[in-house]
């Protein structure tokens, strides 16, 4: 039997992909002394960085070799990184010692309780040291500092100061992280480099960009699964669904306004229109004690002068909604009516701000507005405290299926503020008044205990009066009403809207 000699196959032209994906290669290839990357979760940046760190620690000093110090904010990350380094050392066929466990030998007493994992490279004399916490004193060390998930370190600003000192003597600093808010030192570092205030380079890789460069194909390779475009799209959708509202920050590299305004100025202004008016009526002190027929007449005059012309010009074949945040002597009462157009975009024809307006005249304004909105389909009224009166009479007039009497609570905000933000982001809510007070009210929304809501603080409006995010609350209520519509109030064009009278016979309309 004749033996057939074994021939090593030529894989030079095969479809086997490179060890590192494109974005990992660009990161590793960047020689900048200070480089930063804002990244999505689970894109393999640390794994790619480990390959470069092994090459650095295994090289002679004359070839640019140096020690590497890796700092993570938890022990699991540290172990994962040092195991990746050991794997790369074997792949590169570098002589390396076993992973050694020890304690950090820093000057600070607290640092001596920090566990370390070390790989030594005998040929070069350098080592990789991985730590699971932040040593308070890195000064006096020399080499490459890798700070992983930097935005989540408790004292990142101080750590950066110590790390950047290494650049003076030829060291390198690599800062890797997902975002953790706009006011975080990591985001400030990114901004400083991009603005030119600090030397260095910034890389960015979102989840979608990573997938486009082969991330899901690597997942399939690891799982022994055949890649298809359909499976990739389904997998991506599942990941975004898992992260929910956090996807912008966790996957798309957009830092959240975690310690400031929940809605950015840029977003709000992009949904404003100079054609949308704010109708304001403020009653002077003592107005509430005037005879009722005078109060009704004054209110009617204001409504007919300010509101009637805009209402009369509205198309009559559209649906309409209203959100109302109640205030009496301190805060404003605000109405945000919405018109829903055939493309499902909702726009306010105007907004209404009432200051120091008596209860009965607030009822008069509400009835006048809702009676004349085309095909009025639903309103959400603030039913806390004194607002419960107006919410109740509106329900009695327009029906329980149209008027939602809302007891604003943390649970309500948790469920209804995110849809408002999404509507602003995708443009289904548009045409807010281009108005400084409207902007300030919407900017007042903050995330409190994980829930976007109005903090317990007051602001001062352009009229010097106090405000409490009233437009933001009314807008959220209006959007809630539009998402929970009842049967529309049908209209006829055979004549004007009938005037409304109160229980004593005084003309409202």
Secondary structure as GFF3:
##gff-version 3
##sequence-region A 1 509
A	DSSP	alpha_helix	22	29	.	.	.	ID=ss1
A	DSSP	beta_strand	34	39	.	.	.	ID=ss2
A	DSSP	alpha_helix	45	58	.	.	.	ID=ss3
A	DSSP	three_ten_helix	61	63	.	.	.	ID=ss4
A	DSSP	beta_strand	68	71	.	.	.	ID=ss5
A	DSSP	alpha_helix	75	91	.	.	.	ID=ss6
A	DSSP	beta_strand	100	103	.	.	.	ID=ss7
A	DSSP	three_ten_helix	109	113	.	.	.	ID=ss8
A	DSSP	beta_strand	115	121	.	.	.	ID=ss9
A	DSSP	beta_strand	126	131	.	.	.	ID=ss10
A	DSSP	beta_strand	144	148	.	.	.	ID=ss11
A	DSSP	three_ten_helix	150	152	.	.	.	ID=ss12
A	DSSP	alpha_helix	156	164	.	.	.	ID=ss13
A	DSSP	three_ten_helix	165	169	.	.	.	ID=ss14
A	DSSP	beta_strand	172	177	.	.	.	ID=ss15
A	DSSP	alpha_helix	185	195	.	.	.	ID=ss16
A	DSSP	beta_strand	201	205	.	.	.	ID=ss17
A	DSSP	alpha_helix	207	212	.	.	.	ID=ss18
A	DSSP	alpha_helix	215	223	.	.	.	ID=ss19
A	DSSP	alpha_helix	229	243	.	.	.	ID=ss20
A	DSSP	three_ten_helix	244	246	.	.	.	ID=ss21
A	DSSP	alpha_helix	247	250	.	.	.	ID=ss22
A	DSSP	alpha_helix	265	270	.	.	.	ID=ss23
A	DSSP	beta_strand	272	273	.	.	.	ID=ss24
A	DSSP	beta_strand	277	282	.	.	.	ID=ss25
A	DSSP	three_ten_helix	287	289	.	.	.	ID=ss26
A	DSSP	alpha_helix	292	302	.	.	.	ID=ss27
A	DSSP	pi_helix	303	307	.	.	.	ID=ss28
A	DSSP	alpha_helix	308	312	.	.	.	ID=ss29
A	DSSP	beta_strand	319	325	.	.	.	ID=ss30
A	DSSP	beta_strand	333	340	.	.	.	ID=ss31
A	DSSP	beta_strand	346	347	.	.	.	ID=ss32
A	DSSP	beta_strand	350	355	.	.	.	ID=ss33
A	DSSP	alpha_helix	359	372	.	.	.	ID=ss34
A	DSSP	beta_strand	376	382	.	.	.	ID=ss35
A	DSSP	alpha_helix	387	398	.	.	.	ID=ss36
A	DSSP	beta_strand	403	406	.	.	.	ID=ss37
A	DSSP	alpha_helix	410	426	.	.	.	ID=ss38
A	DSSP	beta_strand	429	430	.	.	.	ID=ss39
A	DSSP	beta_strand	432	433	.	.	.	ID=ss40
A	DSSP	alpha_helix	436	443	.	.	.	ID=ss41
A	DSSP	beta_strand	445	448	.	.	.	ID=ss42
A	DSSP	beta_strand	451	454	.	.	.	ID=ss43
A	DSSP	beta_strand	459	460	.	.	.	ID=ss44
A	DSSP	beta_strand	466	467	.	.	.	ID=ss45
A	DSSP	alpha_helix	470	483	.	.	.	ID=ss46
###
